[in-house]
Amino acid sequence: MPLMYVQFIYQRHATLLADASDSISHFLSIVGIFVALVLIFQHHIIYSMRFFPLRLVPICDISCCAQHLVHLSKYTSLIVLVITQVILVGHDFGGACISHAMEMFPSKVAKAVFLCATMLTNGHSALDIFQQQMDTNGMLQKAQELVYSNGKDRPPTAINIDRASVRDLLFNQSPAKDVSLASVSMRPIPFAPVMEKLTLTEGNYGSVRRFFVETTEDNAIPLSLQQSMCVTNPPEKVLRLKGSDHAPFFSRPQALHKTLVEIATLPRAQAS
């Protein structure tokens, strides 16, 4: 099985697994919004180790430099440092990030998992996907707050979510204790990469095995929009987390863990 890496912000927690054996699998996850989500995700994954052990490898997340990140390549270039193949997991805007990585470093990526994420087609941006959500029910448009660090006469630098809308938009099925921690830890995401239109080719991006994980009670990227992305750009397999909101690592952590293990162990289909 190829190595998989999971991204976490709080490096001190990763030391809990420093003595794990070399046979343990690793995940690398690129979280598109709100650093707090990763902290709780890590807690639940550690808890699930009794069923299938995972090692945590900390790298930087997108939101940690929201005011300064201009291009997706600033993050996806980290993939080139990986010696062996990895399985990438992109959540929300992280889907655009792993798409860029698949195009730039296809030989490094064994599989790509889009977890209620922006799964783009050639020539499109994450903003194109989010615009569809706004046209569907308007909840995201009402909840978002643009940040103008360079002045109101300049383009926005980041996007934030109105705290009063956080639970209904992101955590409508999540435990209250997790929502409370996430709410006080959230950070904006950079705006420029959200508008970046990607060049995705069949020879690079299209050569990587792709999987999509649906979240049925998602208000940020509704199920209908997730399914529309899968119709437009069909992955190898679509999996579903029933009862999950936009933060499955809060609302359905064990089911998410099981799904990631399933994807990790899924062999390539034999050609007929």
C-alpha positions, 0 to 999 in steps of 0.5 A: 500500500502506498504511503498516505499522509495527514496534514495537521497544524499542531505539530506537538500532537504528532509526536504522540506517534513518533515511535510507531512502526514503519508499517503504519500508513500515513495520510496527507490532507490539504484542508481548504478552510479553517485551521480548527477543523484539522485539530479535531480531525486529528483527535478523532483519527488518533482515537480510531487508531485502535481499528487501523493505526495511522501516523500523523505528519505535520505540514503547513495548512492553507489558512495559516498565511491567508493574507500572503498566499497568492498561488496554489503552487506555494503549497503543492510544491511541497509534494516534490519533496516526498520520495514515495507516492502519497494519497492526497485528501483535499477538503473544501478548497483543498480540492483545488490544491490537490488538483494542482498537485496532481497536474504538477506531480502525477508520479508522486500521487497514488490516489486523490480523495476529494472530501466534499471538495472542489473537484475542478475541470480544466480552465475553472477555479474554485470560485466557479464552484462556490458561485454555483453554491451561491446561486443554489441557496445563497447561504454561503453568500450571506455567511461570507465576509471579505477581508481587505487587508490592502484597503477597500479600493484593492481586491479582497485578500481573504474570505472569512465566515460570519461567526453567527452563521458558522454552525448552520453552514459548516457544522449543522450535524456536529457535536456542540463541543467540537463546534465551540472549539472550531468557532474560536480557532477559525482563520480566513482563507486566501482569496487569490488562489480561490480565483486561480483557474487551473490547467488540468490535462488528461496526461497528468491530472487525468492519470491519477486515480480519483475518488469523491466522498459525498457528505449528505447534510452539507450546507457549504457544498450541498449534495446536489452540487457535489453530485453535479461535480461528479457528473461533470468530472467523473471520479473512479468511485463515489463514496457517501457519508450519510448524515455528515455535514461539511465537517465529517471529521466532526460529525462522522469521524469513524465513518470517515476513517472507515472510508479513507481506509477503504479507498487506501486499500482499493486495488486498481480495477483489472482491464477487461 
